[in-house]
């Protein structure tokens, strides 16, 4: 083995993608000490996205004070890459963990993310803004973001207000004449790994509302509000977000970014591969290793492993996946470009038990795997 590229996702609940990469590299070096190993840890748009971009590209963190889900001040981070890309995680200021002690999903706002975007827009060095949509606590359809950037929402009496989940139903008109003019000058990309629409049985409220603390009555109220938002956007802006793929991401932020900022919604892995430009490194590469906590049928549908598999197949480089659990119906991944799938779980146990040994299990699996590879290559 002369050259190996590592591109794992996180093993959720146990290890970040950066931790996984470090363990993989350590174990490979025990068997192939002279191998050239390039690590590109992957994040899906949630917590850790900024770190992954900074691991792969030159740049630095910038901290700023913005609004949290309930309008209180919180210090959040931006990732500033030397190529002019600005990386934003919505989780950094409106993440679900910030509301665990006090989940009030009906009033949670995305306004703080809008403040982050505003700072990026107003910087002369910004060329492109990439927004990771994972892990939000809000279900306001991105109206908070829009309001922070100058969009005005009014009710039936003409009074201006900033809509939140429980007041989306009150939107009567939307005025974008005051929108920050820099929006039209910058490319905005939303990392979106869900296909849910804005409203309905598979929409933001019904699918993601429960994990944010909403009961069935509030879920129905928010869903009706998101339907109303879609209707007003169509009427006032002539943009149809009703069936937008990924529109329900992050409590409807996907639809809001598309409608108000003209953002492009695309899978997180596509955004990362495009930004990091890892394909330039595939010349003379012997193996790509990817992985995640569980591989199943969803892994085939636009997720990290499938995206990396397709890239590997295009460039005729073998790729393997090292994972926690192996689910059912994953056979088509072999056609996509994966050559082998290996689980780190040595004994069938409950996750609460196995997660304590995940690092040791990953280490042993990688060592065993490469010891085998070296044996058959000798």
C-alpha positions in Angstrom: 0.0 0.0 0.0 1.6 3.3 -1.1 -1.3 5.7 -0.9 -4.6 5.6 1.0 -7.3 8.2 1.3 -9.5 8.2 4.4 -13.0 9.7 4.1 -15.2 8.5 7.0 -18.3 10.1 8.4 -18.8 10.2 12.1 -20.0 7.2 14.1 -22.9 9.1 15.7 -23.0 8.8 19.5 -19.4 7.4 19.7 -16.8 9.1 17.5 -16.4 12.2 15.4 -15.2 11.7 11.8 -11.9 13.3 12.8 -11.5 10.8 15.7 -12.3 8.0 13.3 -9.7 9.2 10.8 -7.0 9.4 13.4 -7.7 5.8 14.6 -7.7 4.5 11.1 -4.4 6.2 10.3 -2.7 4.9 13.5 -3.7 1.3 12.8 -2.7 1.4 9.1 0.7 2.8 9.9 1.3 -0.2 12.2 1.2 -2.4 9.2 2.3 0.0 6.4 4.5 2.6 8.1 5.7 4.1 4.9 2.2 4.6 3.4 1.1 8.0 2.3 -2.3 8.6 4.1 -4.5 11.6 3.3 -7.4 12.2 5.7 -10.6 14.0 4.7 -13.1 13.6 7.6 -16.7 14.0 6.5 -19.6 15.8 8.2 -23.2 15.8 7.0 -23.9 19.4 7.7 -24.4 19.1 11.5 -22.0 19.6 14.4 -18.4 19.2 13.2 -19.0 20.4 9.7 -16.7 23.5 10.1 -14.0 21.4 11.7 -14.0 19.0 8.7 -13.7 21.7 6.2 -10.8 23.3 8.1 -9.2 19.9 8.4 -9.2 19.6 4.6 -8.7 23.2 3.5 -6.6 26.1 4.8 -8.6 28.6 6.9 -9.5 29.6 10.4 -12.4 30.0 12.9 -14.1 33.3 13.6 -16.3 33.7 16.7 -19.2 36.1 16.9 -22.1 36.8 19.2 -25.6 36.1 17.7 -29.0 35.1 18.9 -29.8 31.6 20.2 -33.1 29.8 19.6 -34.8 32.0 22.2 -33.2 35.3 21.3 -30.5 35.2 24.0 -26.9 36.0 23.1 -24.6 33.1 22.3 -21.1 32.9 20.9 -21.1 31.0 17.6 -18.4 30.1 15.0 -17.8 30.6 11.3 -15.3 28.8 9.3 -13.4 31.1 7.0 -11.5 29.3 4.2 -8.6 30.9 2.3 -10.5 30.3 -1.0 -13.2 32.7 0.1 -15.7 30.1 1.3 -17.5 30.8 4.6 -18.8 27.7 6.4 -21.8 28.0 8.8 -23.3 25.3 11.0 -26.9 26.2 12.0 -26.3 23.9 15.0 -23.7 26.3 16.4 -26.3 28.8 17.4 -29.7 27.1 17.1 -28.7 23.5 17.7 -31.0 21.0 19.4 -28.7 20.6 22.4 -29.2 24.3 23.2 -32.9 23.7 24.0 -32.7 20.3 25.8 -33.3 21.8 29.2 -36.1 24.0 27.9 -37.6 22.7 24.7 -40.2 25.3 23.5 -40.2 24.5 19.7 -43.1 26.8 19.0 -41.1 29.9 19.7 -37.6 28.9 18.6 -36.2 31.2 15.9 -33.4 30.9 13.3 -32.6 34.6 13.5 -29.1 33.9 14.8 -28.2 32.0 11.6 -29.4 35.1 9.6 -26.9 37.2 11.7 -24.1 34.8 10.8 -25.1 34.9 7.1 -25.2 38.7 7.3 -21.7 38.9 8.7 -20.5 36.6 5.9 -22.3 38.6 3.2 -20.9 41.9 4.4 -17.3 40.6 4.3 -15.4 41.7 1.1 -13.5 38.4 1.1 -16.5 36.1 1.0 -17.1 34.4 -2.4 -19.4 31.6 -1.3 -21.4 30.7 1.8 -21.9 27.1 2.6 -24.6 26.3 5.3 -24.8 23.0 7.1 -28.4 22.3 8.0 -28.1 19.5 10.5 -29.2 19.5 14.0 -31.5 22.6 14.3 -34.0 23.1 17.1 -36.2 25.4 15.0 -39.3 24.9 12.8 -39.8 28.4 11.5 -39.3 27.8 7.8 -36.2 30.0 7.9 -38.2 33.1 8.5 -35.9 34.2 11.3 -33.0 34.0 8.9 -34.9 36.1 6.3 -35.9 38.7 8.9 -32.3 39.1 10.0 -31.4 39.9 6.4 -34.1 42.5 5.9 -37.2 40.6 4.8 -40.5 41.9 6.3 -43.4 39.7 7.4 -46.8 41.3 8.1 -50.0 39.9 9.5 -53.6 40.6 8.4 -53.6 43.9 10.2 -50.4 45.0 8.5 -48.3 44.7 11.6 -44.7 43.6 11.1 -43.4 40.5 13.1 -40.8 37.8 13.0 -42.6 34.5 12.5 -41.8 31.5 14.6 -43.3 28.0 14.4 -46.5 28.8 16.2 -47.1 32.2 14.4 -46.3 31.1 10.8 -50.0 30.8 10.3 -50.3 34.6 10.8 -48.2 35.6 7.8 -50.3 37.5 5.4 -47.6 39.3 3.2 -43.9 39.1 2.6 -41.8 42.1 1.4 -38.3 41.3 0.2 -37.5 44.9 -1.0 -35.3 45.4 2.1 -33.3 42.2 1.6 -29.5 42.6 2.0 -28.3 43.4 -1.5 -25.2 41.3 -1.1 -27.4 38.2 -1.3 -27.6 38.6 -5.1 -23.8 38.9 -5.3 -22.9 35.7 -3.4 -23.4 32.0 -4.1 -25.2 30.3 -1.2 -25.2 26.5 -0.8 -27.2 24.6 1.8 -25.8 21.1 2.7 -29.0 19.1 2.8 -29.1 15.4 3.4 -32.9 14.9 3.8 -35.5 14.8 1.1 -38.5 15.8 3.2 -40.8 18.4 1.8 -41.8 21.5 3.8 -45.1 20.3 5.1 -47.4 17.3 5.2 -47.0 13.8 6.7 -43.4 13.7 5.5 -42.7 17.4 6.2 -40.7 19.3 8.7 -43.3 19.4 11.5 -44.5 15.8 11.5 -41.1 14.2 10.9 -38.8 16.4 13.0 -41.1 18.1 15.4 -41.2 15.3 18.0 -37.5 15.3 18.5 -37.6 19.0 19.1 -40.2 18.6 21.8 -43.4 19.4 19.9 -46.6 17.5 20.9 -49.2 16.5 18.3 -51.3 19.7 18.7 -48.2 21.9 18.2 -47.1 19.8 15.3 -50.4 20.3 13.5 -50.3 24.0 14.2 -46.7 24.3 12.8 -47.6 22.2 9.8 -50.5 24.5 9.0 -48.2 27.5 9.4 -45.7 26.0 7.0 -48.5 25.4 4.5 -49.4 29.1 4.9 -45.8 30.2 4.5 -45.6 28.2 1.2 -48.9 29.8 0.0 -47.7 33.4 0.7 -44.3 32.8 -0.8 -46.0 31.5 -4.0 -48.4 34.5 -4.0 -45.9 37.3 -3.2 -42.6 36.0 -4.5 -43.9 33.6 -7.2 -41.7 30.8 -6.0 -43.2 27.3 -5.3 -41.6 25.6 -2.3 -44.5 23.3 -1.6 -42.8 20.1 -2.9 -39.2 21.3 -2.8 -36.9 18.3 -2.2 -35.1 19.0 1.1 -37.4 21.9 1.8 -38.3 20.5 5.2 -34.6 20.3 6.3 -33.8 22.0 9.6 -37.4 22.8 10.3 -38.0 24.3 6.9 -34.8 26.3 6.7 -34.1 24.5 3.4 -37.2 26.0 1.9 -36.6 29.4 3.4 -33.0 29.6 2.1 -34.2 28.6 -1.4 -37.1 31.1 -1.4 -35.6 34.1 0.3 -31.9 33.8 -0.6 -31.9 31.8 -3.8 -29.8 29.1 -2.2 -28.9 25.9 -3.9 -29.8 22.7 -1.9 -27.5 19.8 -2.5 -26.3 16.7 -0.6 -23.5 17.4 1.9 -21.1 14.9 0.4 -21.4 16.6 -3.0 -20.6 19.9 -1.4 -17.6 18.5 0.4 -16.2 16.7 -2.6 -16.7 19.8 -4.7 -15.0 22.1 -2.1 -12.1 19.8 -1.1 -11.5 18.6 -4.7 -10.3 15.3 -3.5 -10.6 13.8 -6.9 -7.4 15.6 -7.8 -5.6 13.4 -5.2 -6.8 10.0 -6.6 -3.9 9.6 -9.0 -1.9 6.6 -7.9 -4.2 6.0 -4.9 -4.4 2.3 -3.9 -7.5 2.5 -1.6 -10.2 4.7 -0.3 -11.7 4.0 3.1 -15.0 5.4 4.2 -17.4 4.5 6.9 -20.2 5.6 9.3 -22.0 4.3 12.4 -24.5 2.2 10.5 -24.8 1.3 6.9 -28.2 0.5 5.5 -30.5 1.1 2.6 -30.5 4.9 3.3 -26.7 4.9 2.8 -27.4 4.3 -0.9 -29.6 7.4 -1.3 -27.3 10.4 -1.6 -25.5 9.8 1.6 -21.7 10.0 2.4 -20.8 6.4 1.5 -22.7 6.3 -1.7 -21.2 9.6 -2.9 -17.7 8.4 -2.1 -18.4 5.1 -3.8 -19.5 6.8 -7.0 -16.3 8.9 -7.0 -14.2 5.8 -6.4 -15.9 4.0 -9.3 -15.4 6.9 -11.7 -11.7 6.9 -10.9 -11.3 3.1 -10.8 -10.0 3.2 -7.2 -11.1 0.4 -4.8 -13.1 1.6 -1.8 -14.1 -0.2 1.4 -16.5 0.9 4.2 -15.7 0.3 7.8 -18.9 0.7 9.9 -20.5 0.1 13.2 -23.6 -1.9 12.2 -24.5 -3.5 8.8 -28.2 -3.3 8.0 -30.3 -4.9 5.4 -30.6 -4.2 1.6 -27.1 -2.9 1.1 -26.2 -5.2 -1.8 -26.5 -2.4 -4.4 -23.7 -0.5 -2.8 -21.3 -3.0 -4.4 -22.6 -1.9 -7.8 -22.2 1.8 -6.8 -18.5 1.3 -6.1 -17.9 -0.2 -2.7 -15.6 -3.3 -2.8 -16.1 -4.5 0.8 -18.0 -3.6 4.0 -16.6 -4.5 7.4 -18.3 -4.1 10.8 -16.2 -3.1 13.9 -18.7 -4.8 16.2 -17.0 -8.0 17.4 -19.8 -9.3 19.6 -23.6 -8.8 19.3 -24.4 -6.4 22.2 -26.7 -3.5 22.9 -25.5 -0.1 21.6 -25.2 1.3 25.1 -22.6 -1.3 25.8 -20.8 -1.4 22.4 -20.4 2.4 22.2 -18.1 2.3 25.2 -15.7 0.0 23.2 -16.1 1.7 19.8 -12.6 3.1 19.6 -10.9 -0.1 20.6 -13.2 -2.1 18.2 -12.4 0.3 15.3 -8.6 0.0 16.1 -8.7 -3.8 16.1 -10.8 -4.0 12.9 -8.4 -1.7 11.0 -5.4 -3.6 12.2 -6.9 -7.0 11.3 -8.0 -5.7 7.9 -4.6 -4.4 6.9 -2.7 -7.3 8.4 -4.9 -9.4 6.0 -4.3 -7.1 3.1 -0.5 -7.2 3.6 -0.6 -11.0 3.9 -2.3 -11.6 0.5 -0.3 -8.8 -1.1 3.1 -10.4 -0.1 
